């Protein structure tokens, strides 16, 4: 089990999602990175970590 979701894990999940859904890997990664940058500038560290967990789950579950 993963103890802490990192930005790298979110990017990996985005890549796996792109492969499963036959979408562009580059676009999925860029979207994930853009989302993380936007979240990072407006959330506290704790809120950001929670947002990363949600984003990771979204990629894993869709």
C-alpha positions in Angstrom: 0.0 0.0 0.0 1.2 3.5 -0.8 1.8 5.6 2.2 2.0 9.0 0.6 0.9 10.1 -2.9 3.5 12.1 -4.6 3.4 14.2 -7.8 5.4 11.5 -9.5 2.7 8.9 -8.6 0.0 11.2 -10.0 1.9 11.6 -13.3 2.3 7.8 -13.4 -1.4 7.3 -12.8 -2.2 9.8 -15.5 0.0 7.8 -17.9 -1.7 4.6 -17.0 -5.1 6.2 -17.4 -4.1 7.4 -20.9 -3.0 4.0 -21.9 -6.2 2.4 -20.6 -8.5 4.9 -22.3 -6.5 5.2 -25.5 -5.8 8.9 -24.9 -2.6 10.9 -25.5 0.1 10.3 -22.9 1.6 13.7 -23.4 -1.8 15.5 -22.9 -2.7 13.4 -19.8 0.7 14.2 -18.2 0.5 17.9 -19.1 -3.1 18.2 -17.7 -2.0 16.4 -14.5 1.0 18.7 -14.1 -1.1 21.9 -14.9 -3.6 20.8 -12.3 -0.9 20.1 -9.7 0.7 23.6 -10.3 -2.7 25.3 -9.9 -3.5 23.4 -6.7 0.0 24.0 -5.2 -0.2 27.8 -5.4 -3.5 28.0 -3.7 -3.6 25.3 -1.1 -1.7 24.7 2.2 0.7 21.7 2.2 -1.9 19.5 4.0 -4.6 20.5 1.6 -2.3 19.9 -1.4 -1.4 16.4 -0.1 -5.1 15.6 0.2 -5.8 17.0 -3.3 -3.0 14.8 -4.7 -4.6 11.8 -3.1 -8.0 12.7 -4.7 -6.4 13.3 -8.1 -4.5 10.0 -8.0 -7.7 8.1 -7.1 -9.5 9.8 -10.0 -7.0 8.5 -12.4 -6.9 5.1 -10.9 -10.7 4.7 -10.7 -11.6 6.0 -14.1 
